[in-house]
Each structure stands twice: as C-alpha cells, then as structure tokens.
C-alpha cells in the first residue's frame, strides 16, 4: 500500500503544493545545515548528483549537528505538540504537508 493510501486510511489530510518542496528543503537546509561549507555538504551526501534530494538526516548521523538519539529522542518527540508535519522524499524535491487543523 502506498503512503498516501495509508495516511488516508487514518483520516489524515494531505496537501500537495507544486514547487513547495524545493522551498521547504532550502529552508530546512538553512536552519539545520547553514553552518556547513559546500564541501562538507557534499561529503555527507546532502545533495544527490542532480543537486536535489540527497540525505537530510546525514546532518545528524554524520555528527554535523547535535541531536538526541534513540529512546531520549523518541520521548522528546512524543512530548512535542504537533500541529503539522512535513514528509521529505529522498532524491527529490517532493514533500507532503499534513495539517491537524
């Protein structure tokens, strides 16, 4: 079953906004990876060959930004009040936006 179907089965509303993914990814990069040089971003595979997608989580898994891990991270995530979430897809600028309101 595709992700969209699974979310719909849970009555989760999804919005797709053409062109929004690239802007959101750029904003995410500024916030979480803005301190890295272009070479550091390349070394952690933040971009794929075409300059898009790449692996956003590598900022954390390569230790380029501090973060909580394992149970501590899960507990902190569960405590946060969530009004919306964004789903990034690997190797593309596509994103989904889920609003609870």
N, C-alpha and C positions, 0 to 999 in steps of 0.2 A: 504494500500500500504506500502510495506517495505521501510525502509530508503534508501536502495541502489537505488530502483526504483525512489524515489522522487528526489534524487540527480542526477541521470542520466537524468531525465526529464528536469532538469535545466542545462544540459550540463556541469555538474561538474564531473571532472575526479577523480577517486578514485584509490588509490593504497593500496593493502594489502601486507604486508610483514610478512611472518611467523616468529614468535619469537620476532618481533619488539615491540609488545605491552608490554611485561614484562620489556624490557629495557627502554622504554619510561616512563612507570609508575614509575619505580625505579628512573629515573632522575627527574620526576615531584616531587616525594616524597622528594628527596634530596633538591630540590630547595624550595619547599613550606612547607615541614613538617620536614626538617632536624633538626630543633631546639627542636623537641618534643622527650620525652622519649618513650620507648616501651610501657610503661603503659599508657601514655597519648594517644598514637596512638590507643591502644586497647579501651580505654574509649570513643573515638569519632568514633569508628567503621571504622577506616581507612582500616582495613582488614576484610574479611569475615572469616568464620570458617576455610576455607582451606588456609588462608594466602594470597589469591589473592584479586580480586575485591574490595570489600569494598566501601566506600563512600568518594571520594576525596574531594568533596565540604564541608564536615564536618570540615575540617581545618578552613574554613571561617565561616560557620554557627555556630560553637561552640565558635567562637571568639578566636581561637588559632593563628590567623594571621589577621592583619588589612586588610581591603578591602573597596572599595567603594560599595555602595548599591543603589538599586532602580534606579531612574532617573539619578543620578550622575554616576552610574556605566554604564548604557546604553549609556549615552552621551560620556563617555570616550572610551568605546568600539567602538562606531561608528566612532570616530575620528582617531582611530588607522588604519594605513595602513596594510593590511593583504595580505601576500603572500601565506600563507598556514594555514591550521587548522588541529587539531587532534581531533578525536572523541573517547572518552573513553566510554566503556560499563561497566555498573555496574556488580559486582560479577564475573568478568572475566578479563583476561589479554588482551582481544581483543581490538584493536584500528584501526581506519581508518586514513589515511593521505590524505588530499586534498591539492593539489598544484595549484596555479593560473597560474604558468608559465610553 
